[in-house]
Amino acid sequence: MNSRRKELRVLLVGSGGREHAMAETLAKSPALSALFIAPGNPGTARCGVNVPIGAHDVAALVTFAREQQIDLVVPGPEAPLVAGLADACALAGLPCAGPTQAAAQLEGSKSFTKEICDAAGIPTAAWERFTDSAAAIAYVRRKGAPIVVKADGLAAGKGVVVATTVAEAEAAITDMMTGNTLGDAGHSVVIEDCLIGEEVSLFAFCAGETACLIGAAQDHKRIGDGDTGPNTGGMGAVSPPKGFGRAEQEAALDLLVRPMLREMVRRGTPFRGVIFAGLMLTEQGPSLIEYNVRFGDPEAEALLPRLTSDLLPALHALAEDRLDVAPITFSNQASVCVVMAARGYPGTPEKGAVIRGVDTANALEGVRVFQAGTTQDMAGDLVVSGGRVLAVCALADTVQEAQKRAYAGVKAITWDGAVWRTDIGNRAL
């Protein structure tokens, strides 16, 4: 490693549990000299310096990075990338470990992803795109249920309805397209066949036509135990997923990721950054649900504590449009992550309650608590400020022990209105 890489000044963008997990991971790197997080949260403040700039404020982020002579900008969430953060960084001569705005359309537009899949021969559910709600409803009535309704644009993980009845699909279409529940994101919808199987999340570093496997996790999307209730941004995760080992992960990269990279190069919009492929393991084999252009949340909180190699050089290489030669290595331990949310989520979460016990939970063996929807009040107390509030994660030699530790962490934390699932990890057992 050359001397320049030993002294990297890094700006991490975002404020959620994923960014807290990334900040802790980056803070361990011998290649780091300074870490800034914009805007960060009370948890990231222990890993570096929080900067009061919103993740969407691309111009202010670039100005700050230039003033602070930042060597690497690391995007956490998808919105700044879809808004053109990497392009703005390139214009300013700042290395950014994320895709261009054109390549970020893989996450910014569901229909764009479907077109890429069709062109590249990637297995995915049959689909149609609609900008007219009457036509969408007529299609659903013709196709029947179960059927999946997706907002075409970004909806923070809440723009997907797996409808078990035609009436439920019609209600989702009306809500998104005419009820404006998701703003511009839902004015166009993609309706697709419902895939049956186990859903897993696959992660890879990508540059041009090359993909390098990071690892995999399994998210639990619905709010209630037994996968009931509405979809959320994710209520918990397990890594590695049961029955989806390294060989299966590599095969899925060959089938679902590398052909996409070749098609993106062919179109003149090469992808570089982290790809998070959501896939369904069907009886016919893996099928693509969606691409995301960053680490998952809460998958990152489950995956990154297992990482035994250095994340920073890998991200720095991506910013220079290449892949790091050092192998990505993980411990053989299992990781279970349980999300604690605010009452009312994924609708209107109740904010303002004082949170107790985070330090107690962090002191438990194998437990790490990553902060997401938190802030500090005038008295210095930690309070609820968002829907998904904390990600309580635990490492252990078995899924059973990791699950036990994670729920011991959950039990140590209290606030009025805390909700969580009690079955994260059960599927892996």
N, C-alpha and C positions, 0 to 999 in steps of 0.2 A: 504494500500500500504506500503510495507516495505521500510526501509531507502535506500536500494540499488536502488530501482526503482525511488527514488526521485532525484537521481543524475546521470542520464544517459548521457553519452558522445556518441553522435550519428554522424555517417558518412553517409550522403545521397549521392547517386551516380547518376549523370546525370546533364544535362545542359539546359533542355527545359522548356516550360511553365508548364508542369506537375510537374517538380521538384521545380519550383518557388512556385507553389500552395502547394506542400507538405511541403516545407521549412517554409512557412508562418504558416501553420497549426501546424507543430511540434514546432515552436518557441513559440507558445502560451501555450505549455504544462507545468504544474508545475513540471512534472517529468524530465524536461530537464535541464542539467547543461551546456552543450556545444554542438553546432551544426557546423559541417564541411560539406561543399558541394564540391564534386569533379566531374567535374571541376567547376560547377556552372555557373552563368551569372551575369551581373550587378544587376539584381533584387534580386537574392539569396544573394548577398553580404550584403544586408540590413537585412537579417534574421540570418546570421551566418558568418562563415569564409570560403571563397572560397579557394580551394586547387588546384594548377595547375597539376592535374593528370587526364588523359583521362578516360572516363567511360569504355573503352575497356581494359585498362591496369590493368588486374586483379592482377598481381604480385605486382605492385607499390601500388595499393589500399590496399592490405593485409599488406604490409610492413608499410604503413602509419598508418593503424588502430592499428597495434601492438605497434608501437612507441608512439602513442597518447593514448594508453589504452582505445580504443573505446569499449563501452558496447553493441553497436548495429549498424550493417551495414544495411542500408535501400536502396535496389536497386530501381531506378526509371525506366529506360528503360529495354527492353528485352535482348539486345545484350550481356551485361555482364553475365546475368543468363544463356543464351545459351552457353556462353564461359566458364561456370563453376565457377562463382564468389562464389556461396553458398558452393560449394565443397571445394574451396580453403580456405574460411573462416573457415569451419568445421575442416580442417586439422590444421589450426592455432589456433583453440580454440576460434574463434570469433563468437558470435551470429549474424546470418544473417536472415532477415525477407523475405526470398525468397526461391524458390524451387531449388532442385539439378539440375545439368545439364541434367540428365536422365529425370526428371519430366518436365523440361523446354522444352522438345521436343514437348509438347502440343502446343507451339507456334513456335518452331524452325522448325517443319515439318508439313505441311498441311496433308500429307498422313498418318503420325502417328496419328494425331487427328481423321481422318476418320476411321482408323482401330480401335481405341478405341471406337468410336461411334458405329460401327458395332458390336463389341464384347459386348458392354454394352446395346445395344438396344435403343440407343439415336436417336431420329428423326433428320435426316440431309439429305441434297440433295444427290441423286444418283451420283456416282462419278467413275472416273478411273484415274490412275496415268500413266504418260508417260515419258520415257527418250529418245524417238525417235520422232523427229518432224514430220516425214512423217506419222507415225502411229497416232499421235495426230491430225493431219489435216484430215486424213481419218475418224477418229472417229467423229470429228466436222461435217464433210460433211454428215455423216450418221445420226447424231442426229438432226442437224439443229439449228436454233437460235430462241429466245435468249439463250445464254449459257455462263457459267462463266469459265474463264481461270485464274488459280492462280499459281504463282511461289511457288514451294514446300517449299523453304527456306525463311529466313527473308529478307524483302524488304522495311522496314521502312514505312509500310502502303501503298506502291505504287505498290505492286505485284499482284493486282487483277484487271482484266478487265471484266466488265459485257458487253459482246458483243451482240449487237442487230442484227447483221448480221453475216453470215458465214464468209464473207470476213474480217470483223473486228476481229473475233476469230482467223482466220488464220494469220492475221498480228501480233496479240498479241503473238501467238505461235512462229512465226518466230523471232520476236524481242527478246523474252525471251530466246529461246532455241539455236538459231544460231546467233542472233544479239548481244548477250551478254550484253543487256541493264541493266540487274540486276545482272551480275556476276554469281557466283556459285549458287545463290538462284534460278535462272531461268532455270538451266540446266535440272531440272526435273520439270514437271508441273502436277497439278491436274486439271482435267476438270470436271465440275459438272453441274447438271441441275440448271436452274435459278429459285430461289424461289421468289414468289410474295407476297408482304405484306409490313408492316411497320418494319423497322429495329430498334432494341433497344440494349442498352448495359447494362448488368447486372453484378453487382460486389458483391463478397463474400470473407470473410476471410475463409480459408480452412486449416484443419490440419487432416491428415489421412482420415477417412471416414466422417468427420464432416464438415459441411459448415454453416457459420453464415452470413446471409444477411447483406450487407452494404447498397446498394441502386441501383438506375438505372438512366440512362441518354439516350438521343438520339443524336447521332452524325450526322453531315451533311458532307458526304465524298467528294462529287464532287466539283470541283473548281467553277462552275458557278451557278447563281440563277436558281431555279427550278430544281435542281439536274441535271445540264447539264455539259458536258465537262469531262475531265479525273478525275479518283480517286486521292485523296490526302491523307495525313496523318490525315485529318479532318479540316474542315473550320468553325466549330462552333458546339455548343451543347446546349441542353436544359435539365434541371433536375427540377422536375421529368418528365418523358415522359407522354404525354396525354394517358389515357386509359390503363395504365400499372401500377396500384397501388400496394400497399404492398402485398395484397392477390395474385395477378397475379405474382408478383416477387417471392414469396415463392413457388408457384406452379411450376414456371419455374425452380427454384433450384432443386425441387424434380424430375423433368422430365429430365433436361439437365446437371446438375452439380453433384448431389450426386451419380448417377450411374457411372459417370466417375471416381469419387474419389474411389469408391469400386473396379472398374476395375484396377485402378493404384495400389492400395494396393495388389490386387490379383497378379499383375505382379511383385511385389517386388520393385516398384518405387513410393512409396507414395508421394502425393503432399502436400506441405505446403506453404502458401503464399497467395497472392491476386489472385483470378481468375476473369477474365473479360471475360464473355461469350457474344459474339456477336450473337444475334438471330433475326430471322425473324418471325414476328407474322403473320402467314398465316391463310387462312380460315379453315385449318385443325388443327390449334393450333401452338404453338411455335416450331420452328425448328432451330437447331444449324447451324450457319454459320462458326464460328471459336472460339477457345479458345485463350486468351492472358494471360500471367502469371504475370501481373502487372496492375497497374491503367492505364486507357486509357488517351489519350491525343488528343483532348481537353476535354474529359469527366471529368477528375479529376478537371480541372479548373472550371467546372460548378458545380460539386458535392461537393467538399471539402468546399467551402464557406458556404454551408448549414449545415455542420456538427456541432453539438452542444456538442458532447461528445469528449473525449480525444483520439486522434489517436495514441499517443505514446505507452501507455500501451498495446493497441491491437497489435501493431507491435512487441513489445517486447515479448509478449506471443507467437506470431507466431514463433519467432526466437528460442523459447524454445519448439517448437513443440506442442503447445497447443493453445486453444482459450481463450481469455480474457472473464471473466464472466460478466463484465460490459456491459450493452446494448449499441448498437450503435444508436445514436439519431440524427435526423436532424430537422431543423426548417421547418415549413410548407410553407416557402417562395418559390417562383419560382426563378430559376437561368437561365439566358441566357448568353452564351459566344460566342463572335464573334471573329474569327481569322483574324488578319490583316497580309497579306502575301506580299512577295516581287514580283514585276513584273517579269514574267518568270517562276514562280513556277506553277506546280510541275516539270517543266523541269529544265532549268538553271536560278536560281534566280539572279537578279541584286543586288549586294552587295555594301556597302560603303556609302549609303545616310545617312545624319544626320536626326535623329528622334527628333521631337519637340512635346511637349504637354503631355507627359506621366504624369507628376506631376499634371497638370491641370485636366486631366481625373480622376486621383486617388482622387482628391478633391471633385468630384461630388458625390452626395448622392447615396449610395449603390454600387458604382463602384470600381472594383479592376482590375488593369492591371498587368497581369503576363507576364514576359519577356521570350522569347524563342530564336529566332535567332538574338541576339543583342550582341554587344561588345562596349567597349569604345575606342575612338581614342586617339592620343597623347594630343589633346586639352581637353580631358575629356568629349567630346560630346558622346552621345549615337548614335551608328550607326548600320545599317543593316548588319548582318553577316550570314543570313541563309534564308531558304524558308518561313517557318512560323515564323513571327517576334514577334508578340504580340498576347496575348489572352485577349480581353477586356470583362470583365465579370460584371454582375450586378445582385443584389438581389432585389426583391420587393414582395409585397403581391400577385400580379398577373403576369402571363406571359406577358401580354400586357405592364404593367408598367416596368417590368424587361427588355423587349425588347427595350422600349423607352429609358431607362437609358443606356443600353449597347451601343446603336447607338449614344447617346449623347457623350459617352466616345470616340467612334470611331471618331466622328466629331471633337473632341478636339485635335486629334493627326494627325500630318502631316509628310510626307517625300515624296521625289520624287520617284514615282513608287509604292506607296501603293495600294494594291488591297484587296477587301473583298466582301463577299456576302451580299446582302441587305435584304435577306429573312429568316435569322436565327430566328426561333421562329414562323414563319407563320403557319407551320404545326400544332403546338400545339394550335394555335388560331382557 
